[in-house]
Amino acid sequence: MQQNKSFTFDVEIVRNKFPALQITDNNIPRIYLDNPGGTQICNSSIKYMKDYLIHNNANRGGSFVTSINTENILLEARQAMSDFINANSKDEIIFGANMTSLTFTIARSLTNWIKADDEIILSRLDHDANISPWLQMAKDTGATVKWVDFDPTDCTLDIGSFNRAINDHTKFIAIGYASNSVGSINPIKTIAKMAHSVDALIFVDAVQYVPHGPTDVQDLDIDFLVCSAYKFFGPHQGILWGKYELLEKLKAYKVRPASEKPPDKFETGTQNHEGQAGILGAISHFEWIGEKFGNIFSANFQHMSGRTLKLHNGLLAIQKYEQQLSHHLINGLQNIPNISIKGITNTKQISSRIPTISFTIKDQNPQQVAALLGDQNIFVWDGHYYAIEIIKQLGIDSSKGMVRVGATHYNTINELDKFLDVLSSIK
């Protein structure tokens, strides 16, 4: 990463963009460390949704102003999302209810391409939304499922396991960009090369990664990617990207009047127009971050310009700030007795993880720990977070799981210290 000037990130200016961060309960501020399950929404996303619902609420295809404006807003949201991940075309962007439903949609379409003698590779690091659809696809087609493991000492993907699993029968690989449970970032570009070396398709769940770093689908050379706007400061809305030539060939299950061309053929029924407007607002927030804090990173993206460059600069600025949060949080947790962090703890490898950290405390129930923190208005998660294969591999009681803390670019060191102080007092 190139950086020629000193980096500054004024988190207080950022926090002013999020109305939820100003809320107190009984004069106690809320500390949102539940971000892996969903972030708070930024002002610009709220503004875009409100503006749409008040001034332009209509269905598509009409010859009147609100319908015409709706069409333009949806096209603009599609282009913004394309810029956000550096897609080749806005027509590669498909909107839907959420990542899970979009993944099941594509899995159903792909059953037409997968045969009984084919093999599918899945990762035990993944959220079940990137596992169950493919298990169902294997059941429907008779294909064989192969699993790749992770190193339980630091919860990083076992590339050797990948090498052993992949062969000429491999036709499909599903992999997460970053773990929603333990925060590990997977080497997607390397895995994509492995997949394409045997003519296999690769599907990437980027729900947990995209809020924390720049995503360039062209550079990664993957085939499909999914993410969710409510994980990057927008509304509850899912997004699927796919290479156009693949989307064009895939069968879509749709109503007869719908277009035969992507993306429309995969967007069955009336879409969430205000949600797509909200995505446009969320992406404008990242653009603002890029303009405010990210210009020093432009040398890293010399092939980009305009909004795409601003977005990637902004996400790199976010990544650099959040690495400071990860470093502080890991060091603080390691100073509390009886805590066992599941994942990367070597701060020299901080760039290989996102600031999502899960841990257990000896003789403590994770749900009770989360409740005690909640009593102090500190929001964290407990359980397995649908990453059930990780829980199994680590030998953790699935009925209890772990405590999960997830910081993002609006969190502060002071908030992390308050969390650590309360946590260290729990007996």
C-alpha positions as CSV (number, residue, x, y, z in Angstrom):
1,M,0.0,0.0,0.0
2,Q,1.4,3.4,-1.0
3,Q,1.0,6.3,1.3
4,N,3.1,9.4,0.9
5,K,1.7,11.7,3.5
6,S,0.6,11.4,7.1
7,F,-2.8,9.9,7.6
8,T,-5.5,11.5,9.7
9,F,-9.0,10.2,10.4
10,D,-11.3,12.5,12.4
11,V,-13.7,10.0,13.9
12,E,-15.8,12.6,15.6
13,I,-16.7,14.2,12.2
14,V,-17.6,10.7,11.0
15,R,-19.8,10.1,14.0
16,N,-21.8,13.2,13.3
17,K,-23.0,11.5,10.1
18,F,-24.9,8.9,12.2
19,P,-27.9,10.0,14.2
20,A,-28.1,6.7,16.2
21,L,-24.7,7.5,17.7
22,Q,-26.2,10.5,19.5
23,I,-28.9,8.4,21.4
24,T,-28.6,7.9,25.1
25,D,-30.6,5.6,27.4
26,N,-31.0,7.0,31.0
27,N,-28.1,9.4,30.1
28,I,-25.9,6.4,29.1
29,P,-24.5,6.6,25.6
30,R,-25.0,3.6,23.4
31,I,-21.8,1.8,22.3
32,Y,-22.5,-0.1,19.1
33,L,-20.1,-3.0,18.9
34,D,-22.7,-5.3,17.3
35,N,-21.7,-4.1,13.8
36,P,-21.0,-7.6,12.3
37,G,-24.8,-8.3,12.6
38,G,-25.7,-4.9,11.1
39,T,-24.3,-1.4,11.2
40,Q,-26.1,1.8,12.1
41,I,-27.4,3.8,9.1
42,C,-25.8,7.0,7.9
43,N,-27.6,10.3,7.5
44,S,-27.2,10.3,3.7
45,S,-28.9,6.9,3.4
46,I,-31.8,8.0,5.5
47,K,-32.1,11.3,3.5
48,Y,-32.2,9.4,0.1
49,M,-34.8,7.0,1.3
50,K,-37.0,9.7,2.9
51,D,-36.7,11.9,-0.3
52,Y,-37.6,9.0,-2.5
53,L,-40.7,8.0,-0.4
54,I,-42.0,11.6,-0.2
55,H,-41.2,12.9,-3.7
56,N,-40.9,9.9,-6.1
57,N,-42.7,6.9,-4.7
58,A,-44.0,5.0,-7.7
59,N,-43.7,1.8,-9.7
60,R,-41.6,1.5,-12.8
61,G,-42.7,1.9,-16.4
62,G,-45.0,4.8,-16.2
63,S,-45.1,8.0,-18.4
64,F,-45.4,10.3,-15.4
65,V,-42.8,12.2,-13.3
66,T,-42.6,10.0,-10.2
67,S,-42.3,6.8,-12.3
68,I,-39.7,8.4,-14.6
69,N,-37.8,9.7,-11.5
70,T,-38.0,6.2,-9.9
71,E,-36.4,4.7,-13.0
72,N,-33.5,7.2,-12.9
73,I,-32.9,6.7,-9.2
74,L,-32.7,2.9,-9.6
75,L,-30.3,3.2,-12.5
76,E,-28.2,5.6,-10.5
77,A,-28.1,3.2,-7.5
78,R,-27.1,0.4,-9.8
79,Q,-24.3,2.5,-11.3
80,A,-23.1,3.6,-7.8
81,M,-23.0,-0.1,-6.6
82,S,-21.1,-0.9,-9.7
83,D,-18.5,1.8,-8.9
84,F,-18.4,0.6,-5.3
85,I,-17.0,-2.8,-6.3
86,N,-15.5,-1.7,-9.6
87,A,-17.7,-3.8,-11.7
88,N,-17.4,-3.8,-15.5
89,S,-21.1,-2.6,-16.0
90,K,-24.1,-1.5,-14.0
91,D,-26.0,-4.3,-15.7
92,E,-24.0,-6.8,-13.6
93,I,-25.7,-5.5,-10.4
94,I,-28.8,-7.4,-9.1
95,F,-30.8,-6.2,-6.2
96,G,-32.8,-8.3,-3.9
97,A,-34.2,-8.8,-0.4
98,N,-30.9,-9.9,1.2
99,M,-27.8,-11.9,0.5
100,T,-29.3,-15.2,1.5
101,S,-32.3,-15.0,-0.8
102,L,-30.1,-13.9,-3.7
103,T,-27.7,-16.8,-3.1
104,F,-30.5,-19.3,-3.1
105,T,-31.8,-17.7,-6.3
106,I,-28.4,-18.1,-8.1
107,A,-28.0,-21.6,-6.6
108,R,-31.3,-22.6,-8.2
109,S,-30.2,-21.3,-11.5
110,L,-26.8,-23.0,-11.3
111,T,-28.5,-26.4,-10.8
112,N,-28.9,-26.4,-14.6
113,W,-25.1,-26.3,-15.0
114,I,-24.0,-28.7,-12.3
115,K,-24.0,-32.4,-13.0
116,A,-23.9,-35.6,-10.8
117,D,-20.2,-36.2,-11.4
118,D,-19.2,-32.6,-10.5
119,E,-17.7,-31.5,-7.3
120,I,-18.5,-28.4,-5.2
121,I,-16.0,-27.0,-2.7
122,L,-17.2,-25.2,0.5
123,S,-15.4,-23.6,3.4
124,R,-15.9,-24.3,7.1
125,L,-15.1,-20.7,7.8
126,D,-18.3,-19.5,6.2
127,H,-21.7,-18.2,7.3
128,D,-24.4,-20.8,6.6
129,A,-25.9,-18.5,4.0
130,N,-22.9,-19.4,1.8
131,I,-23.2,-23.1,2.7
132,S,-26.8,-24.2,2.8
133,P,-27.8,-23.0,-0.7
134,W,-24.9,-25.0,-2.2
135,L,-25.6,-28.1,0.0
136,Q,-29.1,-27.9,-1.5
137,M,-27.7,-27.5,-5.0
138,A,-25.6,-30.6,-4.4
139,K,-28.6,-32.5,-3.2
140,D,-30.6,-31.5,-6.2
141,T,-27.9,-32.4,-8.8
142,G,-26.2,-35.3,-7.1
143,A,-22.9,-33.4,-7.1
144,T,-20.2,-34.2,-4.4
145,V,-19.4,-31.7,-1.7
146,K,-15.8,-31.3,-0.5
147,W,-14.9,-29.2,2.5
148,V,-11.8,-27.1,3.1
149,D,-10.7,-26.6,6.6
150,F,-9.1,-23.8,8.6
151,D,-6.2,-23.7,11.1
152,P,-7.9,-23.7,14.6
153,T,-4.9,-21.9,16.2
154,D,-5.7,-18.7,14.3
155,C,-8.8,-19.5,12.2
156,T,-7.1,-18.8,8.9
157,L,-8.0,-20.8,5.8
158,D,-6.0,-23.9,5.2
159,I,-4.7,-23.4,1.6
160,G,-3.2,-26.9,1.7
161,S,-6.7,-28.2,2.3
162,F,-7.9,-26.3,-0.8
163,N,-5.1,-27.7,-2.9
164,R,-6.1,-31.2,-1.9
165,A,-9.7,-30.6,-2.6
166,I,-9.5,-29.0,-6.0
167,N,-9.3,-31.2,-9.2
168,D,-10.6,-31.5,-12.7
169,H,-14.0,-32.5,-11.3
170,T,-14.3,-29.2,-9.4
171,K,-17.0,-27.0,-11.0
172,F,-18.0,-24.6,-8.2
173,I,-16.3,-23.0,-5.2
174,A,-18.1,-20.9,-2.6
175,I,-15.9,-18.9,-0.2
176,G,-16.3,-15.9,2.1
177,Y,-14.1,-12.8,1.7
178,A,-14.0,-12.4,5.5
179,S,-15.4,-14.5,8.3
180,N,-18.4,-13.1,10.1
181,S,-17.4,-15.0,13.2
182,V,-13.6,-14.7,13.6
183,G,-12.7,-12.0,11.2
184,S,-10.2,-13.8,9.0
185,I,-9.7,-12.4,5.5
186,N,-9.4,-15.1,2.8
187,P,-6.9,-14.8,-0.1
188,I,-9.7,-14.5,-2.7
189,K,-7.5,-13.6,-5.7
190,T,-5.4,-16.7,-5.1
191,I,-8.5,-19.0,-4.7
192,A,-10.0,-17.5,-7.9
193,K,-6.8,-18.4,-9.9
194,M,-7.1,-21.9,-8.5
195,A,-10.7,-22.2,-9.4
196,H,-10.2,-21.0,-13.0
197,S,-7.2,-23.3,-13.5
198,V,-9.8,-26.1,-13.6
199,D,-12.5,-24.1,-15.2
200,A,-14.6,-23.8,-12.0
201,L,-16.8,-20.9,-11.0
202,I,-16.1,-19.0,-7.8
203,F,-18.8,-17.4,-5.7
204,V,-17.7,-14.9,-3.0
205,D,-19.7,-13.9,0.1
206,A,-18.4,-10.4,0.8
207,V,-21.0,-9.3,3.3
208,Q,-18.5,-9.0,6.1
209,Y,-15.6,-7.6,4.1
210,V,-17.1,-4.7,2.0
211,P,-17.6,-2.3,4.9
212,H,-13.9,-2.7,5.9
213,G,-11.8,-2.4,2.8
214,P,-11.9,-1.7,-1.0
215,T,-13.4,-4.4,-3.2
216,D,-12.4,-4.7,-6.9
217,V,-14.2,-7.6,-8.6
218,Q,-12.3,-7.1,-11.8
219,D,-8.9,-7.3,-10.1
220,L,-10.0,-10.4,-8.0
221,D,-11.3,-12.0,-11.2
222,I,-14.1,-13.8,-9.5
223,D,-17.4,-14.8,-11.0
224,F,-20.1,-13.9,-8.4
225,L,-20.1,-11.7,-5.3
226,V,-22.8,-10.9,-2.8
227,C,-23.1,-8.3,0.0
228,S,-25.7,-6.6,2.1
229,A,-26.3,-2.8,2.4
230,Y,-27.3,-3.0,6.1
231,K,-23.7,-4.1,6.8
232,F,-22.3,-1.0,5.1
233,F,-24.4,1.7,6.8
234,G,-27.5,1.5,4.5
235,P,-30.9,-0.2,4.6
236,H,-31.8,-3.9,4.6
237,Q,-31.1,-4.7,1.0
238,G,-29.1,-7.4,-0.7
239,I,-26.8,-7.1,-3.7
240,L,-25.5,-9.7,-6.1
241,W,-22.8,-9.1,-8.7
242,G,-22.0,-11.5,-11.5
243,K,-20.0,-11.4,-14.7
244,Y,-22.4,-10.3,-17.4
245,E,-21.7,-13.2,-19.7
246,L,-22.6,-15.7,-16.9
247,L,-25.7,-13.8,-15.9
248,E,-26.8,-13.7,-19.5
249,K,-26.5,-17.5,-20.0
250,L,-28.0,-18.5,-16.6
251,K,-31.6,-19.5,-16.5
252,A,-33.8,-17.1,-14.5
253,Y,-37.0,-18.2,-12.7
254,K,-39.3,-15.3,-13.4
255,V,-42.7,-14.1,-14.6
256,R,-43.3,-14.2,-18.3
257,P,-43.5,-10.4,-19.0
258,A,-40.1,-9.8,-17.3
259,S,-37.1,-9.0,-19.4
260,E,-34.9,-11.8,-20.7
261,K,-31.8,-9.8,-20.0
262,P,-29.8,-9.3,-16.8
263,P,-30.1,-7.7,-14.4
264,D,-33.9,-7.4,-14.7
265,K,-34.5,-11.1,-15.3
266,F,-33.3,-11.9,-11.8
267,E,-35.2,-9.1,-10.1
268,T,-38.5,-10.9,-9.8
269,G,-41.5,-8.7,-8.8
270,T,-41.5,-5.1,-7.6
271,Q,-38.2,-4.3,-5.9
272,N,-37.5,-2.3,-2.8
273,H,-37.2,1.1,-4.5
274,E,-36.6,3.1,-1.3
275,G,-34.0,0.5,-0.3
276,Q,-32.1,1.0,-3.5
277,A,-32.3,4.8,-3.0
278,G,-30.8,4.1,0.5
279,I,-27.9,2.2,-1.1
280,L,-27.2,5.2,-3.2
281,G,-27.1,7.3,0.0
282,A,-24.8,4.9,1.8
283,I,-22.4,4.8,-1.1
284,S,-22.3,8.7,-1.1
285,H,-21.1,8.4,2.5
286,F,-18.1,6.3,1.4
287,E,-17.5,8.9,-1.4
288,W,-17.4,11.6,1.2
289,I,-14.9,9.6,3.3
290,G,-12.7,9.3,0.3
291,E,-12.8,13.1,-0.4
292,K,-12.3,13.9,3.3
293,F,-9.6,11.4,4.3
294,G,-8.6,9.2,1.4
295,N,-6.8,11.4,-1.2
296,I,-3.4,10.3,0.0
297,F,-4.2,6.7,-1.2
298,S,-4.9,7.6,-4.8
299,A,-1.6,6.1,-6.0
300,N,-2.9,2.7,-5.0
301,F,-5.7,3.0,-7.6
302,Q,-4.1,4.5,-10.7
303,H,-6.5,2.6,-13.0
304,M,-9.5,4.3,-11.4
305,S,-11.1,7.7,-11.6
306,G,-14.1,9.7,-10.6
307,R,-16.5,8.2,-8.0
308,T,-14.8,4.7,-8.2
309,L,-11.5,6.2,-7.1
310,K,-13.1,8.2,-4.3
311,L,-14.9,5.1,-3.0
312,H,-11.7,3.0,-3.0
313,N,-9.7,5.8,-1.4
314,G,-12.4,6.1,1.3
315,L,-12.5,2.4,2.0
316,L,-8.7,2.2,2.3
317,A,-8.9,5.1,4.8
318,I,-11.5,3.2,6.7
319,Q,-9.3,0.1,6.7
320,K,-6.3,1.9,8.0
321,Y,-8.3,3.5,10.9
322,E,-10.0,0.2,11.8
323,Q,-6.7,-1.6,11.9
324,Q,-5.8,0.8,14.8
325,L,-9.1,-0.3,16.5
326,S,-8.3,-4.0,15.9
327,H,-4.8,-3.6,17.4
328,H,-6.2,-1.8,20.5
329,L,-9.0,-4.3,21.0
330,I,-6.9,-7.4,20.7
331,N,-4.2,-6.0,23.1
332,G,-6.9,-5.1,25.6
333,L,-8.6,-8.5,25.5
334,Q,-5.3,-10.3,25.9
335,N,-4.7,-8.4,29.1
336,I,-7.9,-9.8,30.7
337,P,-7.4,-13.2,32.4
338,N,-9.2,-16.3,31.2
339,I,-10.1,-14.8,27.8
340,S,-9.4,-17.0,24.7
341,I,-9.6,-15.1,21.4
342,K,-10.6,-17.3,18.4
343,G,-8.7,-15.9,15.4
344,I,-5.7,-13.9,14.5
345,T,-4.1,-12.3,17.5
346,N,-0.6,-11.4,16.2
347,T,-0.9,-7.7,15.6
348,K,1.7,-8.0,12.9
349,Q,-1.0,-9.8,10.9
350,I,-3.6,-7.2,11.5
351,S,-4.1,-6.6,7.8
352,S,-5.3,-10.2,7.5
353,R,-8.4,-9.7,9.6
354,I,-11.3,-7.3,9.9
355,P,-12.2,-5.8,13.3
356,T,-14.6,-8.6,14.1
357,I,-13.3,-10.5,17.2
358,S,-14.9,-13.5,18.9
359,F,-13.8,-14.9,22.2
360,T,-14.7,-17.1,25.1
361,I,-14.2,-16.6,28.9
362,K,-13.4,-19.5,31.1
363,D,-16.5,-20.5,33.2
364,Q,-18.6,-17.7,31.8
365,N,-21.7,-18.1,29.6
366,P,-21.4,-15.9,26.5
367,Q,-25.1,-15.0,26.7
368,Q,-24.7,-13.8,30.3
369,V,-21.6,-11.8,29.4
370,A,-23.5,-10.1,26.5
371,A,-26.4,-9.4,28.8
372,L,-24.1,-7.8,31.5
373,L,-22.5,-5.6,28.8
374,G,-26.0,-4.8,27.5
375,D,-26.9,-3.6,31.0
376,Q,-24.2,-0.9,30.5
377,N,-25.5,0.0,27.0
378,I,-22.6,-1.8,25.3
379,F,-24.0,-3.9,22.4
380,V,-22.3,-7.1,21.5
381,W,-23.4,-10.5,20.1
382,D,-23.3,-14.0,21.5
383,G,-24.0,-17.4,20.0
384,H,-22.8,-18.9,16.7
385,Y,-23.9,-16.1,14.3
386,Y,-24.9,-18.8,11.7
387,A,-21.2,-19.8,11.4
388,I,-22.0,-23.3,12.7
389,E,-19.1,-25.1,11.1
390,I,-16.6,-22.9,12.9
391,I,-18.2,-23.7,16.2
392,K,-18.1,-27.4,15.4
393,Q,-14.4,-27.3,14.4
394,L,-13.3,-25.3,17.4
395,G,-15.2,-27.8,19.7
396,I,-17.3,-25.1,21.3
397,D,-20.8,-25.8,22.7
398,S,-23.1,-24.7,19.9
399,S,-25.8,-23.9,22.4
400,K,-23.5,-21.2,23.9
401,G,-21.1,-20.1,21.2
402,M,-18.9,-17.2,21.7
403,V,-19.0,-13.4,22.5
404,R,-18.5,-11.4,19.3
405,V,-17.3,-7.8,19.2
406,G,-17.2,-5.9,15.9
407,A,-15.8,-2.3,15.5
408,T,-16.3,-0.1,12.5
409,H,-15.1,3.3,11.4
410,Y,-17.5,5.2,13.6
411,N,-16.3,3.5,16.8
412,T,-13.6,5.1,19.0
413,I,-10.7,4.0,21.2
414,N,-12.6,5.5,24.1
415,E,-15.6,3.2,23.4
416,L,-13.3,0.2,23.2
417,D,-11.8,1.1,26.6
418,K,-15.2,1.4,28.2
419,F,-16.1,-2.0,26.8
420,L,-12.8,-3.5,28.1
421,D,-13.3,-1.9,31.5
422,V,-16.8,-3.4,31.9
423,L,-15.6,-6.8,30.6
424,S,-12.7,-7.0,33.0
425,S,-15.1,-6.4,35.9
426,I,-17.2,-9.4,35.1
427,K,-16.6,-12.3,37.6
